[in-house]
Amino acid sequence: MYDVLIKGGRVIDGTGSPWRKADVGVSDESIKKIGLVSESEAERVIDARGLVVSPGWIDIHIHADHTVLGNPACLSYAHQGITTVTMGNCGLSMYPLTPEHKEDLIEYLLPFTSGLRIDWDWSTMD
């Protein structure tokens, strides 16, 4: 018995192979089967006809290094299917925040932070 069955989606498996129509059976938070699965084998069924079912997406250029401080659940990323991010690739660092550059950094990041409430009070890794 599967906890969740994602039924009839276009499955992209991340190997580079073309998509294929398949069902995905999930139990204990892990994919247990990709193929033909009967709805009677699952507690919950998600109709994915016409939708893409894929592994999480990696965003290699995102400015989460500062937005994660005001949005720790990162729901905006998860809602887009992003499960892994890389940070610091623009040469910008949030640490150490020294008093002489604090206001400069806050002003520079304003377009990215959009008013997120961030505690801008760190000067050590602690």
N, CA, C and O atoms as CSV, one atom per row, in Angstrom:
chain,resi,resn,atom,element,x,y,z
A,1,MET,N,N,0.855,-1.184,0.000
A,1,MET,CA,C,0.000,0.000,0.000
A,1,MET,C,C,0.891,1.233,0.000
A,1,MET,O,O,1.834,1.331,0.785
A,2,TYR,N,N,0.582,2.177,-0.891
A,2,TYR,CA,C,1.323,3.425,-0.993
A,2,TYR,C,C,0.605,4.503,-0.187
A,2,TYR,O,O,-0.623,4.514,-0.103
A,3,ASP,N,N,1.382,5.405,0.403
A,3,ASP,CA,C,0.796,6.546,1.103
A,3,ASP,C,C,0.159,7.491,0.089
A,3,ASP,O,O,-0.952,7.982,0.286
A,4,VAL,N,N,0.890,7.735,-1.005
A,4,VAL,CA,C,0.443,8.653,-2.052
A,4,VAL,C,C,0.710,8.020,-3.408
A,4,VAL,O,O,1.751,7.400,-3.623
A,5,LEU,N,N,-0.230,8.182,-4.307
A,5,LEU,CA,C,-0.056,7.767,-5.693
A,5,LEU,C,C,-0.233,8.995,-6.567
A,5,LEU,O,O,-1.284,9.636,-6.539
A,6,ILE,N,N,0.787,9.324,-7.340
A,6,ILE,CA,C,0.711,10.418,-8.307
A,6,ILE,C,C,0.408,9.742,-9.639
A,6,ILE,O,O,1.259,9.053,-10.201
A,7,LYS,N,N,-0.795,9.941,-10.133
A,7,LYS,CA,C,-1.342,9.136,-11.223
A,7,LYS,C,C,-1.327,9.857,-12.565
A,7,LYS,O,O,-1.823,10.977,-12.682
A,8,GLY,N,N,-0.754,9.204,-13.579
A,8,GLY,CA,C,-0.908,9.623,-14.963
A,8,GLY,C,C,-0.146,10.853,-15.397
A,8,GLY,O,O,-0.521,11.486,-16.384
A,9,GLY,N,N,0.918,11.216,-14.689
A,9,GLY,CA,C,1.683,12.406,-15.066
A,9,GLY,C,C,2.749,12.111,-16.095
A,9,GLY,O,O,3.040,10.954,-16.398
A,10,ARG,N,N,3.320,13.158,-16.623
A,10,ARG,CA,C,4.478,13.042,-17.518
A,10,ARG,C,C,5.713,13.011,-16.620
A,10,ARG,O,O,6.132,14.046,-16.102
A,11,VAL,N,N,6.281,11.851,-16.440
A,11,VAL,CA,C,7.394,11.685,-15.504
A,11,VAL,C,C,8.717,11.997,-16.191
A,11,VAL,O,O,9.065,11.406,-17.213
A,12,ILE,N,N,9.438,12.936,-15.605
A,12,ILE,CA,C,10.809,13.247,-16.017
A,12,ILE,C,C,11.686,12.760,-14.880
A,12,ILE,O,O,11.571,13.248,-13.756
A,13,ASP,N,N,12.560,11.805,-15.156
A,13,ASP,CA,C,13.283,11.148,-14.062
A,13,ASP,C,C,14.651,11.742,-13.750
A,13,ASP,O,O,15.319,11.293,-12.818
A,14,GLY,N,N,15.074,12.740,-14.512
A,14,GLY,CA,C,16.354,13.384,-14.213
A,14,GLY,C,C,17.547,12.713,-14.868
A,14,GLY,O,O,18.677,13.162,-14.674
A,15,THR,N,N,17.334,11.650,-15.641
A,15,THR,CA,C,18.455,10.947,-16.281
A,15,THR,C,C,18.783,11.492,-17.657
A,15,THR,O,O,19.807,11.129,-18.236
A,16,GLY,N,N,17.928,12.363,-18.193
A,16,GLY,CA,C,18.108,12.857,-19.550
A,16,GLY,C,C,17.244,12.112,-20.552
A,16,GLY,O,O,17.175,12.494,-21.720
A,17,SER,N,N,16.589,11.060,-20.109
A,17,SER,CA,C,15.673,10.322,-20.978
A,17,SER,C,C,14.432,11.164,-21.240
A,17,SER,O,O,14.093,12.040,-20.445
A,18,PRO,N,N,13.751,10.899,-22.361
A,18,PRO,CA,C,12.500,11.627,-22.617
A,18,PRO,C,C,11.472,11.323,-21.529
A,18,PRO,O,O,11.533,10.283,-20.874
A,19,TRP,N,N,10.525,12.249,-21.347
A,19,TRP,CA,C,9.467,12.014,-20.366
A,19,TRP,C,C,8.657,10.803,-20.799
A,19,TRP,O,O,8.643,10.428,-21.971
A,20,ARG,N,N,7.983,10.201,-19.827
A,20,ARG,CA,C,7.078,9.094,-20.129
A,20,ARG,C,C,5.868,9.198,-19.211
A,20,ARG,O,O,5.973,9.664,-18.076
A,21,LYS,N,N,4.733,8.765,-19.708
A,21,LYS,CA,C,3.528,8.764,-18.891
A,21,LYS,C,C,3.645,7.597,-17.916
A,21,LYS,O,O,3.870,6.455,-18.318
A,22,ALA,N,N,3.488,7.903,-16.619
A,22,ALA,CA,C,3.629,6.862,-15.596
A,22,ALA,C,C,2.973,7.315,-14.307
A,22,ALA,O,O,2.618,8.481,-14.141
A,23,ASP,N,N,2.824,6.380,-13.413
A,23,ASP,CA,C,2.345,6.643,-12.063
A,23,ASP,C,C,3.553,6.580,-11.130
A,23,ASP,O,O,4.541,5.906,-11.419
A,24,VAL,N,N,3.458,7.289,-10.016
A,24,VAL,CA,C,4.535,7.278,-9.023
A,24,VAL,C,C,3.923,6.916,-7.678
A,24,VAL,O,O,3.061,7.628,-7.163
A,25,GLY,N,N,4.380,5.801,-7.115
A,25,GLY,CA,C,3.920,5.366,-5.803
A,25,GLY,C,C,4.910,5.786,-4.735
A,25,GLY,O,O,6.105,5.512,-4.846
A,26,VAL,N,N,4.413,6.455,-3.691
A,26,VAL,CA,C,5.262,6.989,-2.628
A,26,VAL,C,C,4.823,6.415,-1.286
A,26,VAL,O,O,3.637,6.422,-0.956
A,27,SER,N,N,5.786,5.919,-0.518
A,27,SER,CA,C,5.547,5.454,0.851
A,27,SER,C,C,6.708,5.885,1.721
A,27,SER,O,O,7.857,5.903,1.280
A,28,ASP,N,N,6.402,6.230,2.951
A,28,ASP,CA,C,7.443,6.636,3.906
A,28,ASP,C,C,8.348,7.716,3.323
A,28,ASP,O,O,9.562,7.695,3.523
A,29,GLU,N,N,7.738,8.673,2.589
A,29,GLU,CA,C,8.436,9.822,2.014
A,29,GLU,C,C,9.480,9.441,0.964
A,29,GLU,O,O,10.383,10.226,0.676
A,30,SER,N,N,9.362,8.245,0.391
A,30,SER,CA,C,10.286,7.799,-0.659
A,30,SER,C,C,9.507,7.234,-1.840
A,30,SER,O,O,8.449,6.627,-1.670
A,31,ILE,N,N,10.045,7.442,-3.033
A,31,ILE,CA,C,9.446,6.851,-4.223
A,31,ILE,C,C,9.706,5.351,-4.178
A,31,ILE,O,O,10.852,4.916,-4.068
A,32,LYS,N,N,8.649,4.572,-4.262
A,32,LYS,CA,C,8.767,3.122,-4.207
A,32,LYS,C,C,8.556,2.464,-5.562
A,32,LYS,O,O,9.085,1.383,-5.822
A,33,LYS,N,N,7.770,3.125,-6.440
A,33,LYS,CA,C,7.519,2.531,-7.752
A,33,LYS,C,C,7.190,3.622,-8.757
A,33,LYS,O,O,6.458,4.568,-8.464
A,34,ILE,N,N,7.758,3.463,-9.964
A,34,ILE,CA,C,7.399,4.288,-11.108
A,34,ILE,C,C,6.935,3.329,-12.189
A,34,ILE,O,O,7.687,2.450,-12.610
A,35,GLY,N,N,5.719,3.492,-12.633
A,35,GLY,CA,C,5.149,2.587,-13.628
A,35,GLY,C,C,3.643,2.629,-13.542
A,35,GLY,O,O,3.050,3.680,-13.300
A,36,LEU,N,N,3.023,1.468,-13.745
A,36,LEU,CA,C,1.574,1.365,-13.659
A,36,LEU,C,C,1.197,0.946,-12.248
A,36,LEU,O,O,1.597,-0.122,-11.785
A,37,VAL,N,N,0.425,1.790,-11.562
A,37,VAL,CA,C,0.011,1.511,-10.185
A,37,VAL,C,C,-1.506,1.691,-10.118
A,37,VAL,O,O,-2.045,2.676,-10.622
A,38,SER,N,N,-2.179,0.743,-9.499
A,38,SER,CA,C,-3.633,0.821,-9.344
A,38,SER,C,C,-3.997,1.793,-8.233
A,38,SER,O,O,-3.324,1.857,-7.204
A,39,GLU,N,N,-5.082,2.559,-8.453
A,39,GLU,CA,C,-5.540,3.505,-7.434
A,39,GLU,C,C,-5.903,2.804,-6.134
A,39,GLU,O,O,-5.830,3.412,-5.066
A,40,SER,N,N,-6.291,1.538,-6.203
A,40,SER,CA,C,-6.668,0.804,-4.991
A,40,SER,C,C,-5.462,0.490,-4.112
A,40,SER,O,O,-5.619,0.037,-2.978
A,41,GLU,N,N,-4.260,0.730,-4.632
A,41,GLU,CA,C,-3.038,0.459,-3.878
A,41,GLU,C,C,-2.564,1.668,-3.068
A,41,GLU,O,O,-1.489,1.621,-2.469
A,42,ALA,N,N,-3.347,2.750,-3.040
A,42,ALA,CA,C,-2.882,3.974,-2.384
A,42,ALA,C,C,-3.941,4.554,-1.466
A,42,ALA,O,O,-5.141,4.453,-1.722
A,43,GLU,N,N,-3.459,5.171,-0.377
A,43,GLU,CA,C,-4.357,5.871,0.551
A,43,GLU,C,C,-4.848,7.188,-0.044
A,43,GLU,O,O,-5.995,7.584,0.165
A,44,ARG,N,N,-3.976,7.857,-0.782
A,44,ARG,CA,C,-4.314,9.160,-1.373
A,44,ARG,C,C,-3.853,9.163,-2.823
A,44,ARG,O,O,-2.748,8.712,-3.124
A,45,VAL,N,N,-4.688,9.665,-3.718
A,45,VAL,CA,C,-4.357,9.706,-5.142
A,45,VAL,C,C,-4.355,11.154,-5.610
A,45,VAL,O,O,-5.287,11.912,-5.343
A,46,ILE,N,N,-3.294,11.518,-6.311
A,46,ILE,CA,C,-3.183,12.844,-6.919
A,46,ILE,C,C,-3.262,12.653,-8.426
A,46,ILE,O,O,-2.446,11.936,-9.007
A,47,ASP,N,N,-4.234,13.286,-9.057
A,47,ASP,CA,C,-4.402,13.193,-10.502
A,47,ASP,C,C,-3.410,14.138,-11.164
A,47,ASP,O,O,-3.550,15.356,-11.049
A,48,ALA,N,N,-2.418,13.601,-11.851
A,48,ALA,CA,C,-1.384,14.417,-12.484
A,48,ALA,C,C,-1.511,14.436,-14.009
A,48,ALA,O,O,-0.574,14.837,-14.700
A,49,ARG,N,N,-2.655,14.008,-14.538
A,49,ARG,CA,C,-2.834,14.034,-15.995
A,49,ARG,C,C,-2.623,15.448,-16.523
A,49,ARG,O,O,-3.204,16.410,-16.021
A,50,GLY,N,N,-1.778,15.553,-17.546
A,50,GLY,CA,C,-1.480,16.852,-18.147
A,50,GLY,C,C,-0.415,17.641,-17.400
A,50,GLY,O,O,-0.069,18.750,-17.808
A,51,LEU,N,N,0.109,17.084,-16.312
A,51,LEU,CA,C,1.128,17.766,-15.510
A,51,LEU,C,C,2.458,17.026,-15.590
A,51,LEU,O,O,2.510,15.863,-15.990
A,52,VAL,N,N,3.515,17.703,-15.210
A,52,VAL,CA,C,4.848,17.106,-15.180
A,52,VAL,C,C,5.173,16.700,-13.754
A,52,VAL,O,O,4.950,17.463,-12.814
A,53,VAL,N,N,5.696,15.506,-13.600
A,53,VAL,CA,C,6.159,15.005,-12.310
A,53,VAL,C,C,7.669,14.833,-12.452
A,53,VAL,O,O,8.134,14.099,-13.324
A,54,SER,N,N,8.426,15.504,-11.605
A,54,SER,CA,C,9.880,15.469,-11.754
A,54,SER,C,C,10.549,15.565,-10.391
A,54,SER,O,O,9.924,15.932,-9.396
A,55,PRO,N,N,11.853,15.223,-10.368
A,55,PRO,CA,C,12.599,15.454,-9.125
A,55,PRO,C,C,12.680,16.946,-8.854
A,55,PRO,O,O,12.326,17.751,-9.715
A,56,GLY,N,N,13.137,17.321,-7.683
A,56,GLY,CA,C,13.286,18.728,-7.359
A,56,GLY,C,C,14.277,19.399,-8.288
A,56,GLY,O,O,15.137,18.748,-8.881
A,57,TRP,N,N,14.142,20.705,-8.404
A,57,TRP,CA,C,14.995,21.482,-9.293
A,57,TRP,C,C,16.092,22.164,-8.494
A,57,TRP,O,O,15.880,22.587,-7.357
A,58,ILE,N,N,17.273,22.266,-9.104
A,58,ILE,CA,C,18.413,22.944,-8.493
A,58,ILE,C,C,18.514,24.323,-9.120
A,58,ILE,O,O,18.597,24.450,-10.341
A,59,ASP,N,N,18.508,25.354,-8.289
A,59,ASP,CA,C,18.666,26.718,-8.774
A,59,ASP,C,C,20.088,27.161,-8.459
A,59,ASP,O,O,20.449,27.351,-7.298
A,60,ILE,N,N,20.888,27.323,-9.507
A,60,ILE,CA,C,22.304,27.631,-9.295
A,60,ILE,C,C,22.601,29.122,-9.224
A,60,ILE,O,O,23.747,29.520,-9.014
A,61,HIS,N,N,21.569,29.951,-9.397
A,61,HIS,CA,C,21.789,31.393,-9.276
A,61,HIS,C,C,20.564,32.022,-8.621
A,61,HIS,O,O,19.652,32.513,-9.287
A,62,ILE,N,N,20.580,31.987,-7.333
A,62,ILE,CA,C,19.458,32.517,-6.567
A,62,ILE,C,C,20.030,33.376,-5.448
A,62,ILE,O,O,21.151,33.137,-4.999
A,63,HIS,N,N,19.308,34.328,-5.012
A,63,HIS,CA,C,19.798,35.208,-3.952
A,63,HIS,C,C,19.145,34.856,-2.622
A,63,HIS,O,O,18.637,35.726,-1.915
A,64,ALA,N,N,19.166,33.578,-2.294
A,64,ALA,CA,C,18.559,33.109,-1.056
A,64,ALA,C,C,19.444,33.392,0.151
A,64,ALA,O,O,18.983,33.298,1.288
A,65,ASP,N,N,20.689,33.732,-0.077
A,65,ASP,CA,C,21.597,33.944,1.047
A,65,ASP,C,C,21.086,34.994,2.015
A,65,ASP,O,O,21.424,34.952,3.198
A,66,HIS,N,N,20.285,35.928,1.545
A,66,HIS,CA,C,19.732,36.929,2.445
A,66,HIS,C,C,18.218,36.775,2.606
A,66,HIS,O,O,17.689,37.047,3.684
A,67,THR,N,N,17.518,36.348,1.568
A,67,THR,CA,C,16.067,36.232,1.701
A,67,THR,C,C,15.677,35.090,2.640
A,67,THR,O,O,14.607,35.130,3.248
A,68,VAL,N,N,16.530,34.078,2.762
A,68,VAL,CA,C,16.229,32.978,3.675
A,68,VAL,C,C,16.165,33.472,5.130
A,68,VAL,O,O,15.518,32.850,5.973
A,69,LEU,N,N,16.827,34.571,5.410
A,69,LEU,CA,C,16.806,35.119,6.767
A,69,LEU,C,C,15.435,35.679,7.124
A,69,LEU,O,O,15.040,35.649,8.290
A,70,GLY,N,N,14.711,36.186,6.144
A,70,GLY,CA,C,13.373,36.723,6.390
A,70,GLY,C,C,12.266,35.755,5.996
A,70,GLY,O,O,11.095,35.996,6.290
A,71,ASN,N,N,12.632,34.656,5.329
A,71,ASN,CA,C,11.678,33.661,4.862
A,71,ASN,C,C,12.269,32.274,5.110
A,71,ASN,O,O,12.552,31.547,4.158
A,72,PRO,N,N,12.460,31.896,6.385
A,72,PRO,CA,C,13.182,30.661,6.685
A,72,PRO,C,C,12.524,29.379,6.163
A,72,PRO,O,O,13.216,28.378,5.978
A,73,ALA,N,N,11.218,29.382,5.922
A,73,ALA,CA,C,10.562,28.185,5.385
A,73,ALA,C,C,10.807,28.047,3.881
A,73,ALA,O,O,10.587,26.977,3.313
A,74,CYS,N,N,11.260,29.119,3.236
A,74,CYS,CA,C,11.581,29.129,1.799
A,74,CYS,C,C,10.426,28.635,0.936
A,74,CYS,O,O,10.647,27.962,-0.071
A,75,LEU,N,N,9.213,28.960,1.317
A,75,LEU,CA,C,8.045,28.477,0.582
A,75,LEU,C,C,8.020,28.962,-0.864
A,75,LEU,O,O,7.549,28.243,-1.745
A,76,SER,N,N,8.514,30.157,-1.120
A,76,SER,CA,C,8.499,30.654,-2.494
A,76,SER,C,C,9.352,29.768,-3.397
A,76,SER,O,O,9.034,29.612,-4.576
A,77,TYR,N,N,10.405,29.198,-2.880
A,77,TYR,CA,C,11.249,28.287,-3.663
A,77,TYR,C,C,10.554,26.936,-3.813
A,77,TYR,O,O,10.485,26.388,-4.913
A,78,ALA,N,N,10.044,26.405,-2.715
A,78,ALA,CA,C,9.387,25.099,-2.746
A,78,ALA,C,C,8.183,25.103,-3.685
A,78,ALA,O,O,7.939,24.116,-4.379
A,79,HIS,N,N,7.433,26.196,-3.715
A,79,HIS,CA,C,6.268,26.278,-4.603
A,79,HIS,C,C,6.664,26.243,-6.074
A,79,HIS,O,O,5.838,25.921,-6.928
A,80,GLN,N,N,7.907,26.566,-6.377
A,80,GLN,CA,C,8.403,26.507,-7.751
A,80,GLN,C,C,9.077,25.166,-8.048
A,80,GLN,O,O,9.534,24.935,-9.167
A,81,GLY,N,N,9.138,24.285,-7.052
A,81,GLY,CA,C,9.782,22.988,-7.245
A,81,GLY,C,C,11.267,22.989,-6.963
A,81,GLY,O,O,11.948,21.991,-7.199
A,82,ILE,N,N,11.774,24.101,-6.460
A,82,ILE,CA,C,13.207,24.197,-6.157
A,82,ILE,C,C,13.470,23.514,-4.815
A,82,ILE,O,O,12.874,23.866,-3.797
A,83,THR,N,N,14.367,22.537,-4.832
A,83,THR,CA,C,14.692,21.818,-3.605
A,83,THR,C,C,16.135,22.019,-3.166
A,83,THR,O,O,16.489,21.698,-2.032
A,84,THR,N,N,16.972,22.550,-4.058
A,84,THR,CA,C,18.379,22.765,-3.738
A,84,THR,C,C,18.810,24.099,-4.339
A,84,THR,O,O,18.493,24.402,-5.489
A,85,VAL,N,N,19.533,24.890,-3.556
A,85,VAL,CA,C,20.035,26.166,-4.048
A,85,VAL,C,C,21.531,26.279,-3.748
A,85,VAL,O,O,22.046,25.666,-2.813
A,86,THR,N,N,22.205,27.075,-4.566
A,86,THR,CA,C,23.581,27.452,-4.259
A,86,THR,C,C,23.567,28.936,-3.947
A,86,THR,O,O,22.780,29.694,-4.514
A,87,MET,N,N,24.425,29.335,-3.060
A,87,MET,CA,C,24.423,30.739,-2.644
A,87,MET,C,C,25.839,31.299,-2.646
A,87,MET,O,O,26.821,30.558,-2.614
A,88,GLY,N,N,25.917,32.605,-2.683
A,88,GLY,CA,C,27.200,33.282,-2.620
A,88,GLY,C,C,27.910,33.358,-3.953
A,88,GLY,O,O,29.082,33.732,-4.006
A,89,ASN,N,N,27.228,33.012,-5.032
A,89,ASN,CA,C,27.899,32.970,-6.324
A,89,ASN,C,C,28.031,34.334,-7.000
A,89,ASN,O,O,28.605,34.420,-8.085
A,90,CYS,N,N,27.525,35.380,-6.399
A,90,CYS,CA,C,27.688,36.721,-6.970
A,90,CYS,C,C,28.793,37.495,-6.262
A,90,CYS,O,O,29.010,38.673,-6.544
A,91,GLY,N,N,29.478,36.843,-5.359
A,91,GLY,CA,C,30.544,37.507,-4.627
A,91,GLY,C,C,30.048,38.346,-3.475
A,91,GLY,O,O,30.819,39.091,-2.870
A,92,LEU,N,N,28.781,38.235,-3.165
A,92,LEU,CA,C,28.203,39.000,-2.061
A,92,LEU,C,C,28.137,38.106,-0.831
A,92,LEU,O,O,27.717,36.952,-0.911
A,93,SER,N,N,28.547,38.640,0.284
A,93,SER,CA,C,28.504,37.873,1.522
A,93,SER,C,C,27.700,38.646,2.559
A,93,SER,O,O,27.811,39.867,2.669
A,94,MET,N,N,26.905,37.926,3.303
A,94,MET,CA,C,26.119,38.542,4.363
A,94,MET,C,C,26.918,38.648,5.660
A,94,MET,O,O,26.468,39.264,6.626
A,95,TYR,N,N,28.091,38.050,5.675
A,95,TYR,CA,C,28.910,38.030,6.877
A,95,TYR,C,C,30.333,38.363,6.503
A,95,TYR,O,O,30.775,37.931,5.439
A,96,PRO,N,N,31.067,39.085,7.282
A,96,PRO,CA,C,30.616,39.772,8.490
A,96,PRO,C,C,29.942,41.095,8.130
A,96,PRO,O,O,30.314,41.758,7.163
A,97,LEU,N,N,28.971,41.451,8.908
A,97,LEU,CA,C,28.270,42.724,8.719
A,97,LEU,C,C,28.889,43.722,9.686
A,97,LEU,O,O,28.634,43.685,10.890
A,98,THR,N,N,29.691,44.595,9.148
A,98,THR,CA,C,30.373,45.574,9.991
A,98,THR,C,C,29.564,46.866,10.048
A,98,THR,O,O,28.863,47.198,9.092
A,99,PRO,N,N,29.653,47.592,11.150
A,99,PRO,CA,C,28.858,48.819,11.301
A,99,PRO,C,C,29.065,49.831,10.172
A,99,PRO,O,O,28.121,50.506,9.760
A,100,GLU,N,N,30.297,49.937,9.675
A,100,GLU,CA,C,30.555,50.936,8.638
A,100,GLU,C,C,29.925,50.589,7.285
A,100,GLU,O,O,29.784,51.470,6.437
A,101,HIS,N,N,29.541,49.316,7.064
A,101,HIS,CA,C,28.946,48.919,5.785
A,101,HIS,C,C,27.498,48.424,5.910
A,101,HIS,O,O,26.886,48.037,4.915
A,102,LYS,N,N,26.966,48.436,7.105
A,102,LYS,CA,C,25.621,47.903,7.339
A,102,LYS,C,C,24.572,48.604,6.483
A,102,LYS,O,O,23.808,47.932,5.789
A,103,GLU,N,N,24.513,49.927,6.511
A,103,GLU,CA,C,23.499,50.660,5.754
A,103,GLU,C,C,23.688,50.491,4.249
A,103,GLU,O,O,22.709,50.452,3.503
A,104,ASP,N,N,24.944,50.390,3.795
A,104,ASP,CA,C,25.211,50.168,2.371
A,104,ASP,C,C,24.631,48.823,1.917
A,104,ASP,O,O,24.008,48.729,0.860
A,105,LEU,N,N,24.843,47.803,2.721
A,105,LEU,CA,C,24.349,46.472,2.377
A,105,LEU,C,C,22.818,46.435,2.385
A,105,LEU,O,O,22.211,45.873,1.473
A,106,ILE,N,N,22.203,47.017,3.384
A,106,ILE,CA,C,20.737,47.057,3.456
A,106,ILE,C,C,20.169,47.757,2.217
A,106,ILE,O,O,19.214,47.267,1.615
A,107,GLU,N,N,20.745,48.888,1.838
A,107,GLU,CA,C,20.266,49.633,0.669
A,107,GLU,C,C,20.483,48.837,-0.623
A,107,GLU,O,O,19.608,48.797,-1.488
A,108,TYR,N,N,21.647,48.210,-0.746
A,108,TYR,CA,C,21.957,47.435,-1.948
A,108,TYR,C,C,20.993,46.261,-2.127
A,108,TYR,O,O,20.610,45.937,-3.251
A,109,LEU,N,N,20.606,45.632,-1.035
A,109,LEU,CA,C,19.757,44.444,-1.097
A,109,LEU,C,C,18.266,44.745,-1.107
A,109,LEU,O,O,17.458,43.823,-1.213
A,110,LEU,N,N,17.887,45.997,-1.000
A,110,LEU,CA,C,16.469,46.353,-0.965
A,110,LEU,C,C,15.647,45.752,-2.116
A,110,LEU,O,O,14.540,45.275,-1.866
A,111,PRO,N,N,16.134,45.753,-3.358
A,111,PRO,CA,C,15.332,45.143,-4.433
A,111,PRO,C,C,15.115,43.637,-4.239
A,111,PRO,O,O,14.120,43.087,-4.713
A,112,PHE,N,N,16.034,42.980,-3.551
A,112,PHE,CA,C,15.927,41.537,-3.345
A,112,PHE,C,C,15.105,41.191,-2.107
A,112,PHE,O,O,14.384,40.193,-2.093
A,113,THR,N,N,15.214,42.007,-1.082
A,113,THR,CA,C,14.552,41.685,0.185
A,113,THR,C,C,13.118,42.178,0.245
A,113,THR,O,O,12.324,41.665,1.033
A,114,SER,N,N,12.775,43.150,-0.561
A,114,SER,CA,C,11.391,43.652,-0.667
A,114,SER,C,C,10.721,43.865,0.680
A,114,SER,O,O,9.546,43.537,0.849
A,115,GLY,N,N,11.443,44.401,1.618
A,115,GLY,CA,C,10.856,44.717,2.910
A,115,GLY,C,C,10.764,43.554,3.887
A,115,GLY,O,O,10.097,43.668,4.915
A,116,LEU,N,N,11.430,42.420,3.583
A,116,LEU,CA,C,11.436,41.316,4.548
A,116,LEU,C,C,12.008,41.802,5.865
A,116,LEU,O,O,12.958,42.585,5.886
A,117,ARG,N,N,11.443,41.348,6.940
A,117,ARG,CA,C,11.952,41.725,8.257
A,117,ARG,C,C,13.156,40.843,8.582
A,117,ARG,O,O,13.014,39.665,8.912
A,118,ILE,N,N,14.320,41.431,8.483
A,118,ILE,CA,C,15.571,40.717,8.726
A,118,ILE,C,C,16.293,41.395,9.872
A,118,ILE,O,O,16.391,42.621,9.918
A,119,ASP,N,N,16.799,40.593,10.798
A,119,ASP,CA,C,17.592,41.125,11.898
A,119,ASP,C,C,19.007,41.359,11.365
A,119,ASP,O,O,19.795,40.422,11.237
A,120,TRP,N,N,19.313,42.599,11.063
A,120,TRP,CA,C,20.591,42.954,10.456
A,120,TRP,C,C,21.649,43.171,11.533
A,120,TRP,O,O,22.438,44.110,11.431
A,121,ASP,N,N,21.684,42.361,12.521
A,121,ASP,CA,C,22.570,42.592,13.656
A,121,ASP,C,C,23.520,41.401,13.868
A,121,ASP,O,O,23.477,40.747,14.910
A,122,TRP,N,N,24.361,41.133,12.891
A,122,TRP,CA,C,25.336,40.073,13.084
A,122,TRP,C,C,26.712,40.548,12.635
A,122,TRP,O,O,26.872,41.166,11.583
A,123,SER,N,N,27.679,40.242,13.454
A,123,SER,CA,C,29.058,40.577,13.098
A,123,SER,C,C,29.979,39.403,13.394
A,123,SER,O,O,31.180,39.465,13.134
A,124,THR,N,N,29.400,38.317,13.947
A,124,THR,CA,C,30.175,37.091,14.181
A,124,THR,C,C,29.370,35.913,13.654
A,124,THR,O,O,28.177,36.051,13.387
A,125,MET,N,N,29.996,34.776,13.504
A,125,MET,CA,C,29.310,33.571,13.022
A,125,MET,C,C,28.291,33.077,14.045
A,125,MET,O,O,27.352,32.368,13.683
A,126,ASP,N,N,28.460,33.437,15.305
A,126,ASP,CA,C,27.479,33.041,16.326
A,126,ASP,C,C,26.158,33.712,16.082
A,126,ASP,O,O,25.209,33.502,16.837
